Amino acid sequence: MHLYRSHNCGELTSGNVDSIVKLSGWVDRKRDHGGLLFIDLRDHFGIIQIVVDNDNKFFKLCEDTRLESVITVTGKVVKRSEDLINKKLSTGEIEVSLEDYIVESPSDILPMPVSGEHDLGEEVRLRNRFLDLRRPAMQDNMILRSKVISSIRNKMTAAGFHEFQTPILTASSPEGARDFLVPSRLNPGKFYALPQAPQQFKQLIMASGFDRYFQIAPCFRDEDARADRSPGEFYQLDMEMAFATQEDVFSAIEPLLTSVFSEFSDWSITSNPFPKITYKDAMLKYGTDKPDLRNPLEICDVTDAFLHEGVTFKAFKEQIIKGAVVRGIAAYNVADKPRSFFDKLNSWAQGEGQPGLGYILLSDGEAKGPIGKFLSKEAIDIIKNKANAKDGDAIFFICNKVKEAENFAGKSRMKIAEDMDIIEKNVFKFCWTVDFPMYELDENTNSIVFSHNPFSMPQGGMEALENKDPLDILAWQYDIICNGIELSSGAIRNHRPDIMEKAFSIAGYTSQELQSRFGALYNAFKYGAPPHGGIAPGIDRIVMLLANEPNIREVIMFPMNQQAQDLLMDAPSQINENQLKELSLKLNKINKLEE
């Protein structure tokens, strides 16, 4: 018999009754029932109950063994009586009568419980991640992640893509976040950057003559944490295709996502092709470029209605004259809702820093509610028509500058739907956001900057760059969205040096800066580069959705906390003077203010 186990803890069945087995694992729970001691033995595969009689020579040792100690047991498989069967366990029809017992590794007093459900703080869990990962739910998440990655690899290879690895130590490149910098010992005063994404390298792979590339790529970004974003590092399915249009990229990634989500979930999934929503329409109808299509509510522009001659609502009119807009959100069939439904939404809006959430309730062709008395019949008709509303419906209003109105209307849309309980459940709703602006105005500097990926091809090419207002130029850029979460951005790339130079000059880059910062890519394109494009869905976000977890850190083996700290390994940490000297570095003193 094997030194540690003849079986794992999850594979024994009633077919093993009367067999002598050897099992190893962790002590999950113990229950002392007077003359009998029950031990739940857990390994990666499941749980089996061990029974110890009080006359067993190992009884005292078993009693003294702490939870989470690693033990090896030998015993006889016996069938449980009918009234003692545990239907919650796959091994619930049997148990093992103890004959031999070895403590392989005793546990100290636990800093956190492993067995059962407990409301543990994130700091405790991350500091003791090796214990946290023993919990079945976390084990399931990590196995799911492994299987998803394996499935993606197989599917990408079957689709004609080849996996290549790109450098981790590279040069700084603008990807929308701050770089993590690594000092060079052999080149004093110079720094590598950890890649925010393999952006330039995958374009260089296309310029090198390869047709289809992919990689499960580690990416490093010094950015703030949020529920769907892990600070520090994350993984993405990085892919690129030569001689590809936007539709070619969509046709490559849609079946992959559909297949993966179907393989690992029984929820319904948007069928191919996924709906496409322009950036402009997304911001108007959903208040975000990441629309959650599980929510049936849409936003409409009703600014004109409040400028109507018969409208006396000065609070909105005065703002509109100063450049504000009014967004409306129709909530259907809410006539039976109590007044508290509306009052709670108003209080929520005030908690969000807004003056409130004004509304009208349509009834008998009239508008009731706090704003209704200020509206003319003509204005009400305009609003009803734009909101596609009828008697029994309510329309909520947000008035502010365009960006602020879009943002809060998007939040309000989701809040209203949540309170109405109309967000569709057990579905994955995919869509594309397309036609992003190439540039935007930086309000702080009043300068033109790239709004998205600087390596994107402008729609209209050189002609658009030379003849159109930069703020009117659209890019061949697209985002893939699922349930309101952005899985990835992508683009058809700018593969021509002349167009690249012009595009960057509009954003304030000189030819020398372009050459200095992106010299490898710029020079490679001088020698014939194919039209190409790609996308890079986030692995962590895919797994988070499939695991139905609200926080991305639940599907990452060793994540950082919200302050970008690895509590388990105590990173980032200080380094000693000798290390600094080797790197030709000297630190400025950081004075900590005493409270």
Secondary structure, DSSP 8 states (H G I E B T S, - for coil): --SS-SS-TTS--GGGTT-EEEEEEEEEEEEEETTEEEEEEEETTEEEEEEEETTSTTHHHHHH--TT-EEEEEEEEEE--GGG--TTSTTTTEEEEEEEEEEEE-----SS--SS-----HHHHHHTHHHHTTSHHHHHHHHHHHHHHHHHHHHHHHTT-EE----SSB----SSSB--EEE-SSSTT-EEE--SSSHHHHHHHHHTT-SEEEEEEEEEEB---BTTB-SEEEEEEEEEEET--HHHHHHHHHHHHHHHHHHH--SEE--SS--EEEHHHHHHHHSSSS--TTS---EEE-HHHHTSTT---HHHHHHHHTT-EEEEEEE-S-TTS-HHHHHHHHHHHHHTTSS--EEEEEETTEEESTTGGG--HHHHHHHHHHHT--TT-EEEEEEE-HHHHHHHHHHHHHHHHHHHT-S--SEE-EEEEE--BSEEEETTTTEEEESS-TTB-BTTHHHHHHHS-GGG-BBSEEEEEETTEEEEEEEEB---HHHHHHHHHHTT--HHHHHHHHHHHHHHHTT----EEEE--BHHHHHHHHTT-SSGGGGSSS---TTS-BTTTTBS----HHHHHHTT-----------
